[in-house]
Amino acid sequence: MRRARGLGKAFQLVRSPKEALLRRRLARKLGRETEPPFVIGDGYVRFTADDLPHGRAALEVCQEISEDEKATYVTPAIGKGFLRTLLTPERLREHPELLAFATSKDMIAIVSRYLGTVPTLADLRLWWSVPSDVPKPPSESQKFHRDHEDYRQVKVFVNVRDIDADAGPFTLVPASVSSRLADELPDPYGRVEDADVLPRVQPEDVIVLTGQAGEAAMVDTCRCFHYGSRNDRKERLVLMLHYLSFTSIFEPDTKVVDESVRAEWQARDPMVASVMRARPARFPDTY
Ligand SMILES: O=C(O)CCC(=O)C(=O)O
């Protein structure tokens, strides 16, 4: 898996070397110019929506639209039944606060510092995890796993409503502990049973993102084992932002940040344009 990932990244680099280089340079420049309010430590950091520009406004939009979106939700033919996406590209266009939050200079400075490159915003979703009503054994992303888009990536999770233990909170193991755990597991790239994880880590190494509406975290889901949506009693609503390096192997198949949304944001400013840029692309000469 590590070798396949390395080859995939090399391929992306060969496709657009100039862009990859410029993004790295820009990340260094941003680091010199912007002192972000916090940094991502051991593969994750907790914060609140009020710590970043437009965070409160984005949270309020999600709270406002979620009831309507739930009422009109149509189950898609494919996808996980327990984890639903409420936001549509149309809603994103109607509520610019969401992309303003996702592309603020502070947000991009934090993610760029962690990734070493100015990221692309691969996706932005309002996730609705629906209760199963009857207890079921965890399946798919309800089991411990790591994502495979890259060696590093950043997902941001903002609690849209209060989330307690019954609402299927996102749960993670910090990167350093996950790395040691991966060395001990027979199949560290697959879905892993709790029985294989929990005896190998300390209870305090299992970080559960319960909290009030507005509490949030940034998580490197490639380095940190994690799961979520194990909820058989209460629903969970979270805003999820997904940042990738330009050279990441793949992006999500279906995206809320689609080409029409990107196109409208390209003109805002060079930084936003670069974050919203889809692959493959060339940096503008004026950049
Ligand atoms: O919160 C969840 O339901 C799990 C999501 C997940 O596995 C991921 O974002 O990679």
The ligand as an SDF file (V2000), in Angstrom:
LIG
                    3D

 10  9  0  0  0  0  0  0  0  0999 V2000
  -17.6360    9.9450   11.0720 O   0  0  0  0  0  0  0  0  0  0  0  0
  -17.8140    8.9030   10.4450 C   0  0  0  0  0  0  0  0  0  0  0  0
  -18.8790    8.3800   10.2730 O   0  0  0  0  0  0  0  0  0  0  0  0
  -16.5780    8.2160    9.8610 C   0  0  0  0  0  0  0  0  0  0  0  0
  -16.0010    9.0170    8.7730 C   0  0  0  0  0  0  0  0  0  0  0  0
  -14.7180    8.4800    8.2410 C   0  0  0  0  0  0  0  0  0  0  0  0
  -14.3680    7.3470    8.3890 O   0  0  0  0  0  0  0  0  0  0  0  0
  -13.8580    9.4000    7.5090 C   0  0  0  0  0  0  0  0  0  0  0  0
  -14.1920   10.5820    7.3840 O   0  0  0  0  0  0  0  0  0  0  0  0
  -12.8060    8.9740    7.0180 O   0  0  0  0  0  0  0  0  0  0  0  0
  1  2  2  0
  2  3  1  0
  2  4  1  0
  4  5  1  0
  5  6  1  0
  6  7  2  0
  6  8  1  0
  8  9  2  0
  8 10  1  0
M  END
$$$$
